[in-house]
């Protein structure tokens, strides 16, 4: 499982500067309350309104959550891009590997 970084830009309208925001699996969202389970990662909204989470699973859909003035606030997030994506093999390379593994 590779780790990934998720950078959220310009969302200080949703989460004010200095707010601690947690990244949770999408399935743990509870409408009107805090998500179930522990946060996968946390980050604080920077002065420029950005959030940067590291160490996330690059395939899992996420929700970002923080409590602001007693109100639970969510923001949906796409799965983050992997820091080091796996190399892409061509069909020819896959066929060659398969033939070599079966001795053909």
C-alpha positions in Angstrom: 0.0 0.0 0.0 1.6 3.2 -1.1 1.3 6.5 0.8 -0.1 9.6 -0.8 -0.4 13.3 -0.2 -3.6 15.2 -0.5 -3.5 19.0 -0.9 -6.7 20.9 -0.5 -6.4 24.5 -1.9 -8.4 27.5 -0.9 -11.1 26.0 1.4 -10.7 28.5 4.3 -14.4 29.3 3.5 -15.3 25.8 4.8 -12.6 25.4 7.4 -11.2 28.7 8.8 -7.4 29.3 9.1 -5.9 27.4 12.0 -8.7 24.7 12.1 -7.5 21.2 12.7 -9.1 19.0 10.0 -9.2 15.2 10.0 -9.3 12.9 6.9 -11.6 9.9 7.4 -12.7 7.0 5.1 -15.9 8.1 3.3 -17.8 5.1 4.7 -17.3 6.5 8.3 -19.3 9.7 7.7 -22.1 10.3 10.1 -24.5 13.1 9.0 -24.8 15.8 11.7 -21.8 14.4 13.8 -18.2 13.3 14.0 -17.2 10.4 11.7 -16.8 7.0 13.4 -13.4 5.7 14.1 -10.0 7.5 14.2 -8.8 10.0 11.6 -6.4 8.6 9.0 -4.5 11.8 9.1 -4.9 15.3 10.4 -3.8 18.7 9.1 -4.2 22.3 10.1 -5.5 24.9 7.7 -2.5 27.1 6.7 -2.5 30.9 6.4 -3.0 30.6 2.7 -6.1 28.4 3.2 -4.5 25.1 2.2 -4.6 21.7 3.9 -1.9 19.1 3.2 -2.4 15.5 4.4 0.3 12.9 4.0 0.4 9.1 4.5 -3.0 8.4 3.0 -4.1 5.3 1.1 -4.3 6.5 -2.6 -7.3 4.4 -3.5 -9.8 5.1 -0.7 -12.4 7.9 -1.1 -12.2 10.4 1.8 -14.2 12.9 3.7 -12.6 15.8 5.6 -14.2 16.8 8.9 -13.8 19.5 11.5 -16.0 21.0 14.1 -16.3 24.8 13.5 -18.2 26.9 16.1 -19.9 23.7 17.4 -21.1 22.8 13.9 -19.7 19.6 12.2 -18.4 20.4 8.7 -17.6 17.9 6.0 -15.9 18.2 2.7 -15.7 15.3 0.2 -12.3 14.5 -1.3 -11.3 12.4 -4.2 -8.8 9.7 -3.6 -5.4 11.3 -3.5 -2.8 10.7 -6.2 0.1 8.4 -5.3 3.4 10.0 -4.7 5.2 7.4 -6.7 2.7 5.8 -9.2 3.4 2.3 -10.3 5.1 2.0 -13.7 2.8 1.3 -16.5 3.6 -1.8 -18.6 2.8 -2.2 -22.2 0.9 -5.2 -23.5 4.1 -6.4 -25.2 6.0 -6.3 -21.9 3.2 -8.2 -20.1 3.1 -10.9 -22.8 6.9 -11.3 -22.6 6.8 -11.6 -18.8 4.0 -14.1 -19.0 5.8 -16.2 -21.6 9.0 -16.2 -19.5 7.1 -17.2 -16.4 5.5 -20.2 -18.1 8.6 -21.2 -20.0 7.2 -20.6 -23.5 
